[in-house]
């Protein structure tokens, strides 16, 4: 009985982890996209003004 309950717990934990990693992966990707868009907006005018940077 003990091993069965442990296996069930591990299964539910792994499912939770999978859902969390899916969600965090989506948020990470969207955060990276937002950061890259911000950097483009910030650094494009500066690079035009200062070509050395």
C-alpha positions as CSV (number, residue, x, y, z in Angstrom):
1,X,0.0,0.0,0.0
2,X,2.8,2.4,0.9
3,X,4.6,2.1,-2.5
4,X,1.3,2.6,-4.3
5,X,0.5,5.8,-2.5
6,X,4.0,7.0,-3.0
7,X,3.8,6.3,-6.7
8,X,0.4,8.1,-6.9
9,X,2.0,11.1,-5.1
10,X,5.0,11.1,-7.4
11,X,2.6,11.0,-10.4
12,X,0.6,13.9,-9.2
13,X,3.7,15.9,-8.3
14,X,5.2,15.3,-11.8
15,X,1.9,16.4,-13.4
16,X,2.0,19.5,-11.3
17,X,5.6,20.1,-12.3
18,X,4.7,19.6,-15.9
19,X,1.9,22.1,-15.8
20,X,4.1,24.6,-13.9
21,X,6.9,24.2,-16.4
22,X,4.5,24.7,-19.3
23,X,3.1,27.8,-17.7
24,X,6.5,29.2,-16.8
25,X,7.8,28.4,-20.3
26,X,5.0,30.3,-21.8
27,X,5.6,33.3,-19.5
28,X,9.4,33.1,-20.1
29,X,8.9,33.1,-23.9
30,X,6.5,36.1,-23.7
31,X,8.9,37.9,-21.3
32,X,11.8,37.3,-23.6
33,X,9.8,38.7,-26.5
34,X,8.8,41.7,-24.5
35,X,12.4,42.3,-23.5
36,X,13.6,42.0,-27.1
37,X,11.0,44.4,-28.3
38,X,11.9,46.8,-25.5
39,X,15.6,46.5,-26.4
40,X,14.9,47.2,-30.0
41,X,12.9,50.3,-29.1
42,X,15.7,51.5,-26.8
43,X,18.8,50.7,-28.7
44,X,17.9,51.4,-32.3
45,X,17.8,55.2,-31.9
46,X,21.0,55.1,-29.8
47,X,22.8,53.1,-32.4
48,X,21.8,55.6,-35.1
49,X,23.1,58.5,-33.0
50,X,26.3,56.6,-31.8
51,X,27.5,54.1,-34.4
52,X,30.4,52.9,-32.2
53,X,28.0,51.5,-29.6
